[in-house]
């Protein structure tokens, strides 16, 4: 099938190229016309925070809309007439903005508690008439408010806007840095501007159409605003890597004196198989996130899977078409001194010599590699999943400055108040709620609790709890758990009053708990699927066990480094982190889905070459050395591109994007160096012929051939020969 696709794309290259260009232009125009509609929906079905939110939406519709804060600090007392006049002017203008249902001023009776004890900091609460997921799409409203506040800072008064609605948009400069780094590495590897351009062009087509598709998907499902950056990061990395494998195999075909058409068929039918295998593994893993049943997690998984699928499709259809235009000129526009393909005796190659070292000292290499990976993975034992708050944003962001002002004036917990929502039968239950308030106030983790505020129908009431700790602090998580498990059940026992702990901070905590609970199941499912697939491909029981265990070690090491940097703060200042905090709750799942596919790509690429040598010679040691020597160069080049592309996203402002980029870069570095080039060959040396043990009773399993980058699949070669014969006859 792949050989036929390659032949069609090569011969009908103008048609294939036209289709891809039309898709890119059409999808981009459609996405630009429709505009973006990214939003965050943190609904967690059947959670306590969701119950509180539902109660607010049904019994307090006026309070269920989105909110934001206008925070200001004055050198004079905020009650000074001149200060009040300036603040009232800003509040009045904000009140007239569409979708603003009201602004609770610190000068009103309802906002009497919104002034700091020292009288220099205060905040006004902006109430919207739509929910968060709607207002996050309404950039006109938030933009109008930002324009009102911008420039209002006068001598003695500082105005800032707080809340996620006013957070700065993600920067997009990292993509350019990553592409530039990839261009340099490809030039060094190929030494040709034309050869370098092929993977870049292929990746850009897949990413361009993928980003447009993701933008459109934002209108029909929940996608956070950083989805495009995440998708770009993944698309650039895998797109260039996939094309690199195929272009490398194509050049080898030309070196073997195949014609461009035959070389293209062989490249797609060999390296293309690894691309399909790796791409499908990533896509299936990402789509598995749909089972988590949290809207924005599902959106992230689907969005990333779409981009990976499109870059994979571009690699096996668009790339062979472009190769048809390039032909034998692939090494044109050479850079002097770079990318020379020297004919060197195999025994003199650095990777062959390294393979012989591993052959002589497999146990030493394995133990050193294992100790190093375990050391890096050690911090994962203290991983804390959660959601970072505005303190992690750069000080250039108004929401970060508003966060700091609120923490200064009202304490860190004021940035993440909890909402106690309860359903009551009438006024008689307010006395019980006063006991609830007193019991909550007595908790050491609570700074303040407002009196119960009932709705007009006296069917529900709410209280606001200000913790003593910040939203991302572990103390706040512990407070939420104490309220739910100890304080509230004790004080409501014997009554019909049920009190739910809600608010954005509680929702984040519930999301983290769901992710923590379901992560082992998700990882187990992916590991099982991968085990079965590798067992079928390589007809071995030992190899898939080894692959699964080593991949798990590799990813654990990446998690450990993430914890050390982002949670413990080791070297955080070098990455421009605003503060330490928990690892984003959905990050381990996303990283695992992506990294397992990428590591499987390298695994199949290496093992296929070793398996071919073993089938030819029956010598386990020799096959490992030869397989390593003939694949290590491409693996290291591909990994270098991945590392630089992913690492460039650390330069962005958003903490989430920094975590993704850093985590992916570190994981690829560990996997492609310590694991793939040390531990895998070392363990295979130790296991010897046991590597290829396959019980006869499993012989009924189907045979699936996924050949590596340098293995000519039989049907592809046969088709190439037929093509060559037909051309000769013509």
Protein Blocks (a to p, Z undefined) as FASTA:
>chain_A
ZZmmmmmmmmmmmmmmmmmmmmmmmmmmmmmmnopaddcdfbdehiaklmmmmmmmmmmm
mlmpccdddddddfbdfklmklmmmmmmmmmmmmmpghiabdcdfkbmklmmmccfkopa
ccdddddfbdfklmmmmmmlmmmmmmmmnopacghiacddedjklgccddfklmmmmmmm
mmmmmmmmnopaklmmmmmmmmmmmmmmmmmmmmmmmmmcccdfklmmmmmmmmmmmmmm
mmmmmmmmmmmmmmnopafklmmmmmmmmmmmmmmmmmmmmmmmmmmmmmnopaklmmmm
mmmmmmmmmmmmmmmmmmmmmmmmnmmmlmgoiaehiaiacdddfklpmklmmmmmmmmm
mmlmmmmmmmmmmmmmmmmmmgccddddfklpcfkbmklmmmmmmmmmnojklmmccddd
dddfbjklmmmmmmmmmmmmmpmkbfbdcdddddfkopaccdddddfbdfklmklmmmmm
mmmmmmmmmmmgoiabdcddedjklmmmmmmmmmmmmmmmmmmmmmmmmmmmmmmmnopa
klmmmmmmmmmmmmmmmmmmmmmmmmnopoklmnopabdcdddfklmmmmmmmmmmmmmm
mmmmmmmmmmmmmmmnopaklmmmmmmmmmmmmmmmmmmmmmmmmmmmmmpmblklmmmm
mmmmmmmmmmmmmmmmmmmmmmmmmnmmmlmgccfklmmpccdddddfklccfklmmmmm
mmmmmmmmZZ
